Amino acid sequence: MKVKLFIILILVISLHYHSSAQIKIRVFANQTPESAVFSITGGEYEINSFTGNNLTVKKGTLIIISKLREKIAVKVMNEKGFVCDSILFTGKTGNDSFSLRINEKTPVRQFYSGDLHCFPDLTTLVFINIPDIETYIAGVVKAEGGSGKNIEYFKTQAIIARTYMYRYFDKHLTDRYNLCDNTHCQAFNGITSDSLIIRAARETAGQVILAPDSTLIISAFHSNCGGETSSSEDVWLTGQTYLKKVTDPYCLASRNAKWQAGISLTDWLSYLKKNGYSGKTDDITLLNFSQLKRLTNYRIGDFTIPLRQIRTDLNLRSTFFSLYVEGDSVIFKGRGYGHGVGLCQEGAMVMASKGFDYKQIINFYYTGVFISDVKNAVNYEVN
């Protein structure tokens, strides 16, 4: 009993979760912008260059931001330009929004709400958006799940996104922000105007998924499981009690349920030999491989190679495939799309369309979990 209490105490001390109404997200994190145009699309903003001369600007104002060696050059429309170390745009009305257009070979423009902090770092400008948490969650749901789905699916995706956010809230703390906007954290392309997604985020505000020990789970998900999800220990180094195999009949007719790919027999034999296969090659039927249930390895006699390695090396959609030699070719007939762990998005969409609510969907894909307010997580602290 003392050991269990000690473990829980360590979790409380080592993992810090926040009740803050805002979150810091590095946007355009996978790009290296040297300049950008900040345009106010709603409300008004105070510009703080930390030099003692703040400026308030209103809707329609354009501000050009450029990297100037180790500083930032700023030009506000109809105002004199200036140079500073960093700059903070703070919304003043509570309903403030802006667009940010970064200037690269392929310019990109995205829309955000809340505040924006910008500072130089080596060869790039760093942009940190500071939105309301539930506005951020709605943006993640749009980026990760698209539009035009049932609200129960959107609620499911919102809770998954929120669980991830709180579990990894301090992932980039040493970089001066919480999370980035690409798949290294969660995809986030700015605010969404989809009223159903916004409603789903608001109606599930604060709700997260907890493991039986009341810790925030690893809320893994993927596009399509092909009829059976993967246990986490078959894909990653460690397993989780709530990430176990689940037979999923709901995704089988969805877009990503089946796929096919091919490689020449010569290239496949070369690939196997490169990875240590030294057996016979005169009977090519020995190369055939059938996978009716998810396995972890491709096997020929005593030779094995992890399926996840084959998937990575050959850029296949999943590890859930069978393999057949047909003439001079090797054909991969696969099922599903993604790593297969946790929630199957296309299966969840079908479940929602059939009348299942978000709680039923989450409990179908994650074993032994429960949905609760984040404040009930044992590794959560209120600031």
Secondary structure, 3 states (H helix, E strand, C coil): CHHHHHHHHHHHHHCCCCCCCECCEEECCCCCCCEEEEEEEECEEEEECCCCCCEEEECCCEEEEEEECCEEEEEECCCCCEEECCEEEEECCCCCEEEEEECCCCCEEEEEECEEEEEEECCEEEEEEECEHHHHHHHHHHHHHCCCCCHHHHHHHHHHHHHHHHHCCCCCHHHCCCEECCCCCCCCCCCCCCHHHHHHHHHCCCEEEECCCCCECCCCEECECCCECECHHHCCCCCCCCCCCCECCCCCCCCCCEEEEEEEHHHHHHHHHHCCCCCCCCCHHHHCECCCCCCCEEEECCEEEEHHHHHHHHCCCCCCEEEEEECCEEEEEEECECCCECEEHHHHHHHHHCCCCHHHHHHHHCCCCEEEEHHHCCCCCCC
